[in-house]
Amino acid sequence: MVELLDSTAKITSGIQDLIRDSKGEKLMLITPYVQIASQFKLDIKDLTVFRTQITVIVREGENHNPQDVNFLQEMSGVSLWTLPNLHAKCYLNHKCAIIASMNLYAYSQVNNTEIGVLISRENDPELYDQVYETMRRIHRESCEYEFEIVKKSEKPKETKQEYKKNPPEKSASKKNGKLETGHCIRCGKPMPFNPDKPLCDKCYPIWAKYGDKKYTEKFCHICGEDVPSHKSSYEKPVCYPCYKKYLK
């Protein structure tokens, strides 16, 4: 049975519970704008220690809050995507889904009159699956948020300190200033560095059967690490820290 969330307070509480209950599972947040209320940011940040896989999809071309973009892109377990003309507000974990008029930023919680519905997977599994499939379709149609949008130049000193605190555990092999050795993004084994073909000779034929460049792989092509915040793909085989350090 669908539960009506007939007030902004109920929607806010429902989304907060949904985020908190997703520990170690999946969390999908679809909202047009990267403007995240502080209480939601704290709850999302708490999920990182549980290796929760968090997918955030926002509208392409919006003037998103750069601090919140950085918060999402640099946090373990979060992948950020964009879709043109996105206007949906849907939030889902492994237990329930919320479809509502409310965005995630504080202004909506304080000033707007909102309405929504809560769909329980246990009580209404068929409808939950329909919502999940629709959100997955939106995800498939989305593109990964471009790294270049992150405004790291505003705080260069802090950025350098962050590199020192969180360097890749495996160092990349370089020759004459160029990367020489990489890692297969599927099995992680060392191979010649080639971001245009980041799969080893053993894994490439398996991938080539379908040729899906957005198919999620596991390892970064440069550092060879399993980076939860950037699930590698043939299209984007390099994790964000390595991209900033070696390729930008």
C-alpha positions in Angstrom: 0.0 0.0 0.0 1.3 3.5 -0.9 1.6 5.9 1.9 0.8 9.6 1.3 3.3 12.1 2.6 1.0 15.1 2.9 3.4 17.6 4.4 6.9 18.9 3.8 8.0 17.6 7.2 6.9 14.1 6.4 8.8 14.1 3.1 11.9 15.5 4.8 11.7 12.8 7.5 11.0 10.1 5.0 14.0 11.0 2.8 16.2 11.2 5.8 15.1 7.7 7.0 15.5 6.4 3.5 19.1 7.6 3.3 20.0 6.3 6.8 18.5 2.9 6.1 20.6 2.3 3.0 23.8 1.4 4.9 25.8 -1.1 3.0 23.2 -1.3 0.3 22.2 0.9 -2.7 20.9 4.4 -2.7 19.6 6.4 -5.7 18.9 10.1 -5.5 17.3 11.7 -8.6 16.8 15.5 -8.2 17.4 18.4 -10.7 19.7 20.4 -8.5 22.9 19.8 -6.6 21.8 21.8 -3.6 21.9 19.5 -0.6 20.6 20.4 2.9 23.2 20.0 5.6 21.3 17.3 7.4 21.2 15.2 4.2 24.9 15.7 3.6 25.8 14.4 7.1 23.6 11.3 6.5 25.2 10.7 3.1 28.7 11.1 4.5 27.9 8.6 7.3 27.2 6.0 4.6 30.7 5.9 3.3 32.1 3.7 6.1 29.5 1.1 5.1 30.6 1.1 1.4 27.1 2.1 0.3 26.8 2.5 -3.5 25.2 5.9 -4.0 24.0 7.1 -7.4 23.0 10.8 -7.8 21.4 12.0 -11.0 20.9 15.7 -11.6 19.9 18.0 -14.5 22.6 18.8 -17.1 23.5 22.4 -17.6 22.3 23.7 -14.3 24.3 26.2 -12.1 24.9 23.6 -9.4 26.4 24.5 -6.1 30.2 23.8 -6.6 30.8 22.9 -3.0 28.1 20.3 -3.1 29.4 19.0 -6.4 32.9 18.6 -4.9 31.4 17.0 -1.8 29.7 14.3 -4.0 32.5 13.7 -6.5 35.3 13.3 -3.9 33.3 11.1 -1.5 33.8 7.3 -1.5 30.9 5.4 -2.9 29.2 8.2 -4.8 28.8 8.4 -8.6 27.3 11.6 -10.0 25.4 11.7 -13.3 23.6 14.3 -15.4 20.6 14.2 -17.7 19.2 17.0 -19.9 15.8 18.4 -18.9 15.6 16.3 -15.7 12.7 17.4 -13.5 11.9 14.2 -11.5 12.5 13.9 -7.8 12.8 10.3 -6.8 14.7 8.7 -3.9 15.2 4.9 -3.5 17.0 2.4 -1.3 16.7 -1.4 -1.0 13.5 -1.1 1.2 11.4 1.7 -0.2 11.1 4.6 -2.7 9.8 8.1 -2.4 8.4 10.1 -5.3 7.8 13.7 -4.2 7.8 17.3 -5.4 10.6 18.2 -3.0 14.2 18.8 -3.9 17.1 18.1 -1.5 18.0 21.6 -0.5 17.1 23.4 2.7 15.0 26.1 1.1 12.4 23.5 0.0 12.1 22.2 3.5 11.6 25.6 5.1 9.6 27.5 2.5 7.7 25.2 0.2 4.5 23.2 0.5 5.3 19.8 -0.8 3.6 16.4 -1.3 4.8 12.9 -2.1 4.2 9.2 -1.7 6.2 6.5 0.0 6.3 3.0 -1.7 7.3 0.0 0.4 9.1 -2.9 -1.3 7.6 -5.2 1.3 4.0 -4.1 1.0 4.0 -3.2 -2.7 6.8 -5.1 -4.4 5.4 -4.8 -7.9 5.1 -1.0 -7.8 8.5 -0.7 -6.1 10.1 -2.7 -8.9 8.4 -0.5 -11.5 9.8 2.6 -9.8 13.3 1.0 -9.6 13.3 0.1 -13.3 12.2 3.6 -14.2 15.0 5.1 -12.2 17.5 2.6 -13.7 16.3 3.7 -17.2 17.0 7.3 -16.2 20.4 6.2 -15.0 21.2 4.5 -18.3 20.2 7.6 -20.3 22.5 9.8 -18.1 26.1 10.8 -18.6 28.7 10.8 -15.9 29.3 14.3 -14.5 32.3 15.9 -16.1 35.4 16.3 -13.9 36.2 19.6 -15.4 33.3 21.3 -13.7 34.9 20.8 -10.2 36.3 24.2 -9.3 39.5 23.0 -7.6 41.4 26.2 -8.6 39.5 28.2 -6.0 41.5 26.5 -3.1 44.8 25.3 -4.6 46.5 24.9 -1.2 43.7 22.7 0.2 43.7 20.6 -2.9 47.4 19.9 -2.7 47.0 18.8 0.9 44.2 16.5 -0.1 46.4 14.8 -2.6 48.9 14.1 0.2 46.3 12.7 2.5 44.7 10.4 -0.1 47.3 9.3 -2.7 46.7 6.2 -4.7 48.2 3.2 -2.9 49.9 2.0 -6.1 52.2 4.4 -7.9 51.9 4.7 -11.7 55.0 3.9 -13.8 56.2 6.8 -15.9 58.9 7.1 -18.6 60.0 10.4 -20.1 57.1 12.1 -18.2 54.5 9.8 -19.7 52.5 7.0 -18.1 53.9 3.6 -19.2 52.1 1.0 -17.1 48.4 0.7 -16.3 46.0 -1.9 -15.0 43.1 -3.8 -16.6 39.9 -2.2 -15.4 38.2 -5.6 -15.1 40.8 -8.0 -13.5 43.3 -5.4 -12.2 46.4 -7.0 -13.6 49.3 -4.8 -14.9 49.2 -4.0 -18.6 50.5 -1.2 -20.9 48.9 2.1 -20.2 46.2 2.7 -22.9 43.1 4.6 -21.8 41.6 3.9 -25.3 41.8 0.2 -24.6 42.0 -0.2 -20.8 41.3 -4.0 -20.8 43.9 -6.7 -21.0 44.1 -9.2 -23.8 42.2 -11.8 -21.7 39.4 -9.5 -20.6 38.9 -7.5 -23.8 37.3 -10.3 -25.9 34.8 -10.9 -23.1 33.9 -7.2 -23.0 33.8 -7.0 -26.9 31.0 -9.4 -27.1 28.6 -6.6 -26.0 30.8 -3.6 -26.4 29.0 -1.5 -23.8 31.4 1.4 -23.0 29.4 2.4 -20.0 29.4 -1.1 -18.4 30.6 -0.9 -14.8 34.1 -2.4 -14.3 36.1 -2.5 -11.0 39.6 -1.1 -11.2 41.2 2.3 -12.1 43.3 2.0 -15.2 46.1 4.1 -13.7 46.4 3.2 -9.9 44.8 -0.2 -10.1 42.6 0.5 -7.1 38.9 -0.4 -6.6 37.7 3.2 -6.1 34.0 3.2 -4.9 33.5 6.8 -5.8 34.3 6.1 -9.4 33.2 2.8 -10.8 35.4 2.4 -13.9 34.1 1.8 -17.4 35.6 1.4 -20.9 34.4 5.0 -21.6 35.9 6.4 -18.3 38.6 4.0 -17.0 40.4 6.4 -14.7 39.4 7.3 -11.1 39.0 11.0 -10.2 42.2 11.4 -8.1 44.3 9.9 -10.9 42.5 12.0 -13.5 43.4 15.1 -11.6 47.0 14.0 -10.9 48.1 12.5 -14.2 45.7 13.6 -17.0 44.5 17.1 -16.3 
